[in-house]
Amino acid sequence: MMLRGLEATARTLVANGKGILAADETIGTITRRFERLKIESNAESRRTYRELLFTAPEASSFISGAILHDETIRQLGSDGTRLPDLLLDRGIIPGIKVDLGVKRLANTEGEMVAEGLDGLADRLNEYRSFGAQFAKWRAVIRIDERLPTRKCIVANAHALARYAAICQEGGFVPIVEPDVLMDGPHTLDRCAEITGQTLHSVFDELSRQDVSLEGMLLKPNMVVAGTACPTQASITEVAAATLRCLQRHVPAAVPGIVFLSGGQSDLKATAHLNSINLMDGPKPWKLSFSFGRALQDRALATWRGNKAHWIDAQRIFIHRARNNAAATLGKYTPSFENEIRQPSDTFVSTDEDD
Ligand code: 5MM
C-alpha cells in the first residue's frame, strides 16, 4: 500500500508537462545570491521571496512540486498560512531538502560527502506533519585530473541509498541527486565517463538497500563539458551524450529523471532539456526538471527585494516555468523567449561557488 502511494506521488511529480522548483537553497547559498543583488538576507526577506515564487499565478500549470529548506517549511505566508500549505492549496506538492550539507571526506584530497543520516527518520516525521511528501539529498562529485576517487563515489552513493531507503520507509518519495559538478576544464567525454560511473554506483547501492525504483526520482546533472573546457559542446551533442549516459545506467523502472541546472544559463538548460526530449531512442522515464537557478535567477534579479517588482518577477518566473514545461514535451522553441520582456537577453547564472 505504502509503495503504491510512493509510486503515485513520484508519477505526479513528473506528470506530463510539469517539473519541480528547487527552492531549497541553504541560508548561506541564498544569502550569497541575495547579496550579489544587494538584497538584505534575513528570515523575513527569504520568506517574502519564497512566497513570491509559491504564489505566482498559474504556477501549478507547470510546477508539480517545490523543494523547501528547513527554514521555509516552518514559515508563514503574509496571510498567516504556512508556506507548505500555500503550495498544497495551489496543487503543488511540498518537498524538503534533508541532507545537512557536504563535509570533507576523510582520506581524500578535499573530496566531499553529504551527511545527515543520523536522526533522519525522526526529522521526516516532523516534516510529514508540515505536509511534505517527498525529500531530496544532494551528493557532490568534483572532476579534476585525478578526481573523483572511487572512494568518494562509493561513499556518496551509499549515503544516497541509505537516505532513499529511510525516506521510503517513512512514506516519502526520495529524490536522489548525484551532482557531478560543471566546474573545471574537463571535456564532455570525461563528464560522461564520471557521470556514468556515479550513476552505476548509485543504482548498485540503491539495489543493495532494497530501494523501490518505482517510488523514487533521479536528479542528475546533464552531461556537459566543464565550464573552463575550451571546447564547448553543441545543444544536440549535450542532449545525445546525456541520453546515452542515462540509457546505459538508469533502470527503466525509475518513473522520472528531473535534471538539475548546475550553473548552466537558464536558456541553455531549457534548450538542453528540450533537445534531450526530442532525441531518438529509448526514453523509458519522464525527462523533466528540478531546476533552482535556471528557474529563479531572472525572477530574483527582477525582484531585487523591491515590492514594486513583485508582479514582474512572478511573470518572469512563470515564463521560465512555462518554457521548461514545454521543453519536457520537446515543444520549446527559442522564439518562446520573445513572448515577454526579459531583463537581459544574455542573462547567465552568476553562481560559481556551489
Ligand atoms: C545543484 O543544486 C540543486 C539544483 O539547483 P540548480 O538547478 O541551481 O543547480 C539545488 O536543489 C541545491 O541542491 C539546493 O539549492 C541547495 O543547495 P545548497 O548549496 O544551498 O546546499
Residues whose N, C-alpha, C, O or C-beta is under 5 A from the ligand:
A	BS01	5MM	A22 D24 E25 T26 T29 R138 D179 L260 S261 G262 G263 S290 F291 G292 R293 A294 D354
